[in-house]
Amino acid sequence: MGRVFIVDALPFFSLLFNPLATSEQVLPQAEALEKQMVSLDDRQFEQQAKSSASILTKDGEKKDLLLKWSKESDRKTYAQLFREVMAYDARPELHKIACPIVVVYAYDKAMNVPEAQLAHLYANAYANVKGVRIQRVADSFHFIMWDQPENFQKALNEVLPR
């Protein structure tokens, strides 16, 4: 039997903005954001990418790397994938997963979200998974493997022992 290790991801991304969201509600906004991203000029896109990078990692060098990757990406594909991630809700499929799942999620006071609220969001999002283990990694933004590499490796080794 396999194992699943999920890093700072919800089965429905848009829950971050509205815990009661549905795909149908989010799709028009996701489509509008896709069109907006494609229409940005290079300077505007770079500003948007810098803003995004600032909340994805605490590591300055990695922020620069994220910006570089964003600028080198195909903007149309980037925008399309952003729309798809915003609108896709995998929660109805989670009950089909039979192997152990460990979810690690980032938490930092700078997120300006109460710790208990974020824990509740993840617990509710994965409620249909039998035996899921959800683990907070403190002092980290989204890229836990960069912000807390030792804690990340420890959690990974517990799921996928060598």
TASUL-V731742 format. One record per run of one state. SS is the DSSP state (alpha for helix, beta for strand, coil for the rest). FROM is the first residue (numbers start at 0). TO is the last residue. If there is no record, write none. Layout:
ss->[SS	SS]
from->[FROM	FROM]
to->[TO	TO]
This chain:
ss->[coil	beta	coil	alpha	coil	alpha	coil	alpha	coil	alpha	coil	alpha	coil	alpha	coil	beta	coil	alpha	coil	alpha	coil	beta	coil	alpha	coil	alpha	coil]
from->[0	2	7	12	16	22	39	41	54	59	72	74	87	90	96	99	107	108	111	114	125	132	138	143	147	148	159]
to->[1	6	11	15	21	38	40	53	58	71	73	86	89	95	98	106	107	110	113	124	131	137	142	146	147	158	161]
